[in-house]
Amino acid sequence: MTDTTEEPVRRPRVEKQRNGVLTFLRDLVIIFLAALLVSFLVKTFLIRSFYIPSASMENTLQINDRVIVNELVPDVVSLKRGDVVVFKDPGGWLTGSGVPSVTPDTQPAKAIDWLLTQVGLGTGDSDDHLIKRVIGLPGDEVSCCNDLGQMSVNGVPIKEPYLKLPPGAPASATDFSVTVPKGTIWVMGDNRNDSKDSRYNGDTPSKGFVPLSDVTGRAFVISWPSSRWTWLDDHPEVFAGVEERDE
């Protein structure tokens, strides 16, 4: 008799399609993880985003602005007077400052912000950081105010066009005279009468100075909102006549 038993039908095309989908998903996961790693490295060594929660840097920066920070400063690129810098709280600066938290208040928002923070685009790091303008570098003598209400750096009076002050007001409502110690900087807010900066942190562990090791980087652009997009000026003309001092 003739054997009429039929062989099971094979479906190589279906198996091939299934393998193709699995390969695609695997490659997608690898690409995502690689992108996350690259973004993490960029955040760690190159740039990060920070949120502005207070009015201390008006009118240069407004509440709710977001800035991009160059993390090569100061380890690779040196700081300059006039730079706008982001730094970690040296200890006690944020205590009682009244600066609101920028932490999202819902779980989905927290998850999204955490992910964005890992790649340098979120604001999860903003709660323990501050942003001010560098006025004195290590070794500088910074004082205020002279008879014209100006601040002086190494004995040279400076005119500060970025200040938010009432007409005729001095550059600082509090007189002071300091020599910036080695390895630190003296920082002040552009909104001089509404900034808890170096002048008002003399009773903290850092004595009002910011250790260079606490500097995260230099803010160089306002990234958001789009209507506020602009490069941040370090105003080199303000400090052009100031002599350098040894640390």
C-alpha positions as CSV (number, residue, x, y, z in Angstrom):
1,M,0.0,0.0,0.0
2,T,1.0,3.5,-0.6
3,D,1.8,5.6,2.5
4,T,-0.4,8.7,2.3
5,T,0.6,10.2,5.7
6,E,1.4,13.8,5.2
7,E,4.4,15.6,6.8
8,P,3.5,18.4,9.3
9,V,3.5,21.8,7.6
10,R,6.5,23.9,8.7
11,R,6.3,27.6,9.0
12,P,9.8,29.0,8.5
13,R,8.5,32.4,7.5
14,V,6.6,32.8,10.8
15,E,9.6,31.7,12.9
16,K,11.8,34.1,10.9
17,Q,9.4,37.0,11.5
18,R,9.3,36.2,15.2
19,N,13.1,36.1,15.4
20,G,13.3,39.4,13.5
21,V,10.9,41.1,16.1
22,L,13.0,39.7,19.0
23,T,16.2,41.0,17.4
24,F,14.6,44.4,16.8
25,L,13.5,44.6,20.4
26,R,17.0,43.5,21.6
27,D,18.7,46.1,19.4
28,L,16.2,48.8,20.7
29,V,17.0,48.0,24.3
30,I,20.7,48.1,23.5
31,I,20.4,51.5,21.7
32,F,18.3,52.9,24.6
33,L,20.8,51.8,27.2
34,A,23.7,53.1,25.2
35,A,22.0,56.5,24.7
36,L,21.3,56.6,28.5
37,L,24.9,55.8,29.2
38,V,26.2,58.5,26.8
39,S,23.7,61.0,28.3
40,F,24.8,60.1,31.8
41,L,28.4,60.7,30.9
42,V,27.5,64.0,29.2
43,K,25.7,65.0,32.4
44,T,28.6,63.9,34.6
45,F,31.4,65.5,32.7
46,L,30.0,68.1,30.3
47,I,26.6,69.8,30.8
48,R,23.6,69.8,33.1
49,S,20.4,71.7,33.4
50,F,19.3,73.7,36.4
51,Y,16.0,75.4,37.4
52,I,15.9,78.9,38.8
53,P,13.6,79.0,41.9
54,S,14.3,82.4,43.3
55,A,14.6,86.1,42.3
56,S,18.2,86.5,43.6
57,M,19.7,86.8,40.0
58,E,17.1,89.1,38.5
59,N,17.1,90.7,36.1
60,T,19.7,88.4,34.5
61,L,17.6,85.3,35.4
62,Q,14.0,85.1,36.2
63,I,12.1,82.6,38.4
64,N,11.3,79.5,36.4
65,D,14.2,80.0,34.0
66,R,16.2,76.9,33.2
67,V,19.9,77.2,32.4
68,I,22.5,74.9,30.9
69,V,25.8,74.6,32.9
70,N,29.2,73.9,31.5
71,E,30.7,71.4,33.9
72,L,34.3,71.8,32.4
73,V,34.4,74.9,34.6
74,P,36.5,75.2,36.8
75,D,38.4,71.9,36.6
76,V,39.3,72.2,32.9
77,V,38.4,75.8,32.1
78,S,39.3,78.4,34.7
79,L,36.7,80.6,36.3
80,K,36.6,84.3,35.5
81,R,35.2,87.2,37.5
82,G,31.7,87.9,36.2
83,D,30.9,84.2,35.5
84,V,27.5,83.0,36.6
85,V,28.1,79.8,38.4
86,V,26.1,77.0,39.9
87,F,27.4,75.5,43.1
88,K,26.4,73.0,45.8
89,D,25.4,74.5,49.1
90,P,28.7,74.7,51.0
91,G,26.7,74.2,54.2
92,G,24.0,76.4,55.7
93,W,23.4,78.7,52.8
94,L,20.0,77.3,52.0
95,T,18.8,77.0,55.6
96,G,16.0,79.5,56.1
97,S,16.5,81.0,52.7
98,G,12.9,80.7,51.7
99,V,13.8,79.2,48.3
100,P,11.0,76.8,47.3
101,S,11.6,73.2,46.5
102,V,11.5,72.2,42.8
103,T,10.8,68.5,43.5
104,P,7.7,67.3,41.5
105,D,4.7,66.5,43.7
106,T,3.3,63.5,41.9
107,Q,4.8,60.0,41.3
108,P,4.7,60.1,37.5
109,A,6.2,63.6,37.5
110,K,8.9,62.4,39.9
111,A,9.7,59.4,37.7
112,I,10.0,61.6,34.6
113,D,12.1,64.2,36.3
114,W,14.4,61.5,37.7
115,L,15.0,60.1,34.2
116,L,15.6,63.5,32.8
117,T,18.0,64.3,35.7
118,Q,20.0,61.2,34.9
119,V,20.7,62.5,31.4
120,G,21.3,66.1,32.5
121,L,18.0,67.6,31.4
122,G,15.9,67.4,34.6
123,T,15.8,69.7,37.6
124,G,16.2,67.0,40.3
125,D,19.6,68.4,41.4
126,S,18.4,72.0,41.8
127,D,17.2,71.7,45.4
128,D,20.7,71.7,46.9
129,H,22.4,74.1,44.5
130,L,22.6,77.8,44.2
131,I,23.4,80.2,41.4
132,K,25.3,83.5,41.7
133,R,27.9,85.7,39.9
134,V,31.6,85.4,40.7
135,I,32.9,88.7,42.0
136,G,36.2,87.7,43.7
137,L,38.7,85.0,42.8
138,P,41.2,83.5,45.2
139,G,43.5,86.2,46.5
140,D,41.2,89.1,45.5
141,E,40.3,91.9,47.9
142,V,36.6,92.7,47.6
143,S,35.1,95.7,49.4
144,C,32.0,97.9,49.4
145,C,31.1,100.6,49.2
146,N,33.1,103.7,48.2
147,D,31.7,107.2,48.2
148,L,29.9,106.6,45.0
149,G,28.3,103.4,46.3
150,Q,30.5,101.2,44.1
151,M,32.1,97.9,44.9
152,S,35.9,97.6,44.5
153,V,38.0,94.6,43.5
154,N,41.7,94.8,44.3
155,G,41.2,98.5,44.9
156,V,39.6,99.2,41.5
157,P,36.0,100.5,41.6
158,I,33.7,98.6,39.2
159,K,30.5,99.6,37.4
160,E,28.0,96.7,37.3
161,P,25.4,97.1,34.5
162,Y,23.7,93.8,35.5
163,L,22.5,94.9,38.9
164,K,18.9,95.2,39.9
165,L,18.8,98.1,42.3
166,P,16.7,101.1,43.0
167,P,18.0,104.3,41.4
168,G,21.0,105.7,43.4
169,A,21.2,102.7,45.7
170,P,24.7,101.4,46.6
171,A,26.0,98.1,45.1
172,S,25.5,96.5,48.6
173,A,23.2,97.5,51.4
174,T,25.8,96.1,53.8
175,D,29.4,97.4,53.9
176,F,32.1,94.7,53.8
177,S,35.8,94.1,53.1
178,V,37.2,90.6,52.5
179,T,40.2,88.9,51.1
180,V,39.2,85.7,49.2
181,P,41.1,82.7,50.6
182,K,42.9,80.2,48.4
183,G,40.7,77.6,46.8
184,T,37.5,79.7,47.2
185,I,35.5,82.4,45.4
186,W,33.3,85.3,46.5
187,V,29.8,85.3,44.9
188,M,26.9,87.7,44.8
189,G,23.4,87.9,43.3
190,D,22.6,90.4,40.6
191,N,19.5,91.3,42.6
192,R,21.6,92.8,45.4
193,N,18.9,93.6,47.9
194,D,17.3,90.2,47.5
195,S,20.1,87.7,47.5
196,K,21.4,85.6,50.4
197,D,25.0,85.4,49.0
198,S,28.5,85.6,50.3
199,R,27.8,88.7,52.3
200,Y,25.2,87.0,54.5
201,N,26.8,83.6,55.0
202,G,29.7,84.6,57.2
203,D,28.4,82.4,60.1
204,T,28.3,79.3,58.0
205,P,31.2,76.7,57.8
206,S,32.5,78.3,54.6
207,K,32.5,81.8,56.2
208,G,30.6,83.1,53.1
209,F,33.2,81.8,50.6
210,V,32.4,79.1,48.1
211,P,35.1,76.3,47.8
212,L,36.0,75.7,44.2
213,S,35.4,72.0,44.9
214,D,31.7,72.8,45.3
215,V,31.3,74.6,42.0
216,T,29.3,72.5,39.6
217,G,30.0,74.7,36.5
218,R,29.3,77.9,34.7
219,A,25.8,78.7,33.4
220,F,26.2,79.8,29.8
221,V,22.7,79.9,28.3
222,I,19.0,80.2,29.3
223,S,17.4,77.2,27.7
224,W,13.8,77.6,28.8
225,P,11.3,79.1,28.3
226,S,12.0,79.6,24.6
227,S,11.0,83.2,24.8
228,R,13.9,83.8,27.2
229,W,16.6,81.9,25.2
230,T,19.9,83.9,25.3
231,W,23.6,83.5,26.1
232,L,24.6,84.6,29.6
233,D,27.1,87.5,29.6
234,D,30.1,87.4,31.9
235,H,30.6,91.1,31.4
236,P,34.4,91.1,31.0
237,E,34.4,94.9,30.6
238,V,33.4,95.3,34.2
239,F,36.6,93.7,35.5
240,A,38.9,94.7,32.7
241,G,41.0,97.0,34.9
242,V,41.3,94.7,37.9
243,E,44.8,93.3,38.5
244,E,45.3,89.7,39.1
245,R,46.3,88.6,42.6
246,D,48.3,85.6,43.7
247,E,46.4,82.9,45.5
